[in-house]
Amino acid sequence: VPLVGRFNPCRCPAPDFEIYARGRWQRIIVDGDEAIIDDLIEQARAAEEQGRLASLRLWGRLDGSADYAETAIEYPRFRVDRFEIE
């Protein structure tokens, strides 16, 4: 079952992606096959440039937590196996 996600860059240096889990949005670090992640970022940025907030369906799994280098704050790591952008 895919999770609902979105590309939602913010002014602070937090991760750009979020998932809706446990009744709230939470920022995540996307991880996985480099080609999949590059494609995800490219498509999400293209949607943003068109003035849309990209709504995502993400297949994968939460894979522990990791420190985000730019903030030294721990965020959940989500390993993306595949995705769709609506």
C-alpha positions in Angstrom: 0.0 0.0 0.0 1.5 3.3 -1.0 1.9 6.2 1.4 0.7 9.7 0.5 3.6 12.1 0.1 4.4 15.6 -1.1 7.4 17.6 -2.2 7.2 20.7 0.0 10.4 22.7 0.2 10.6 25.1 3.1 12.7 28.1 4.0 14.8 26.2 6.5 17.3 23.5 5.5 14.9 20.6 6.4 14.3 17.8 3.9 12.0 18.7 1.0 9.8 15.6 1.1 7.0 14.7 3.6 4.7 11.7 4.1 1.3 11.6 5.8 1.5 9.0 8.5 -0.2 8.6 11.9 -2.6 11.5 11.2 0.1 14.1 10.4 2.6 15.3 7.9 6.2 14.5 8.7 9.4 15.4 6.9 11.4 12.5 5.6 14.8 11.8 4.1 14.2 10.0 0.8 16.6 7.2 0.1 17.0 4.3 -2.3 18.2 3.6 -5.8 19.9 6.7 -7.1 18.0 6.7 -10.5 14.6 6.5 -8.7 15.5 9.3 -6.3 16.9 11.5 -9.1 13.7 10.9 -11.1 11.5 11.7 -8.1 13.3 14.9 -7.4 13.3 16.0 -11.0 9.5 15.4 -11.5 8.7 17.0 -8.1 10.7 20.1 -9.0 9.1 20.3 -12.4 5.6 20.2 -10.8 6.7 23.0 -8.4 8.0 25.1 -11.3 4.5 24.8 -12.8 3.1 26.2 -9.6 1.8 22.8 -8.3 2.4 21.1 -5.0 3.2 17.6 -6.2 1.0 14.9 -4.6 2.9 11.6 -4.5 2.2 8.0 -4.0 5.3 6.4 -2.5 5.9 2.7 -2.3 8.7 1.7 0.0 9.3 1.5 3.8 10.5 3.6 6.7 14.1 2.4 7.2 15.1 3.9 10.5 16.2 7.4 11.2 19.2 9.4 10.2 20.8 12.7 10.9 20.1 15.2 8.2 23.5 16.8 7.5 22.3 20.4 7.0 20.4 20.6 10.4 21.9 17.8 12.5 18.3 16.8 13.3 17.2 13.2 13.0 14.4 12.6 10.5 12.8 9.3 9.4 14.5 7.7 6.4 12.1 6.4 3.7 13.4 4.0 1.2 11.5 4.6 -2.1 11.0 1.5 -4.3 8.7 3.3 -6.7 6.5 6.4 -6.9 3.7 8.1 -8.9 3.2 11.9 -9.1 -0.4 13.1 -9.5 
